[in-house]
């Protein structure tokens, strides 16, 4: 997938804790934009945060917003494509 300019993107994984559980989010912004930036929160669907949410965050960052992908599953829960329904 493409559609964004990665030249000035600054990306980082942000570990955080809530109610004794460990989580990891994804933060991205475009360093060429005037600061301060408005932060857009992105929540994933039922299969967890993956490349799609990160791609959307990069698109948003190119529009001079900061984007943070929130994970509602703790860091030990695998994410990705769902198994087919039998």
Secondary structure, 3 states (H helix, E strand, C coil): CCCCCCCCEEEEEEEEEECCEEEEEEEEEECCCCCCCCEEEEECCCCCCCHHHHHHHHHHHCCCCEEEEECCCCCCCCCCCCCCCC
